[in-house]
């Protein structure tokens, strides 16, 4: 609910778009809340109606995804940086999470070792896949802006300051992104198959991805301690007689 609600604000803001259908957006929130309330009670009572409320949640997520696609199609900023790729990939992971949730909500699903492993995969994809990846993506969008504003906003027009994109490394963002996805995929498969050693090896990829993220965030935060401010080159900013300003 937090990610869905926040994304209706952040996705339009970062893509220079707006919510396209407020009724559809509001309807998705209503369906999600109704489904969650009903699913909580039916799971608690071991009722076969849990599949119905799981389907209500899946319908709410489908409506939400429809609205996100409409927002992206109407965006004015066509390029997607790595922060948005992180976040949108997290939203795309709601598809396998919803599908697996519907399977696990089946009333006659036997309680076997495989079922328990699938429940672990469900939690892994939901919390590590959706929630963690979405948070990493939004941190890549918000933290550099806050650091840039704190360190350089007052120096605009007085000194030469770095651009917002100069505060972090896009190459490290790409490396962390692919490490995370590969690690998540292998961890999910290994968990469903019950291979403990493969799970540990795959989790090492996730740890490597988080380490890359922390290194990149450290580069961003270093601008708070040591701002990279240079004097303005007035000669390069003044127009010459041979080349008048356009």
Secondary structure, DSSP 8 states (H G I E B T S, - for coil): -HHHHHHHHHHHHHHT---S-HHHHHHHHHHHHHHHHHHHHHHHTT-TTHHHHHHHHHHHHHHHHHHHHHHHHT-S-----HHHHHHHHHHHTHHHHHHHHHHHT-TT----HHHHHHHHHHHIIIIIIIIIHHHHHHHHHHHHHHHHHHHHGGGBTTEE---GGGGS-HHHHHHHHHHHHHHHHHHHHHHHHT-HHHHHHHHHHHHHHHHHHHHHHHHHHHHHHS---EE--HHHHS--SSS---
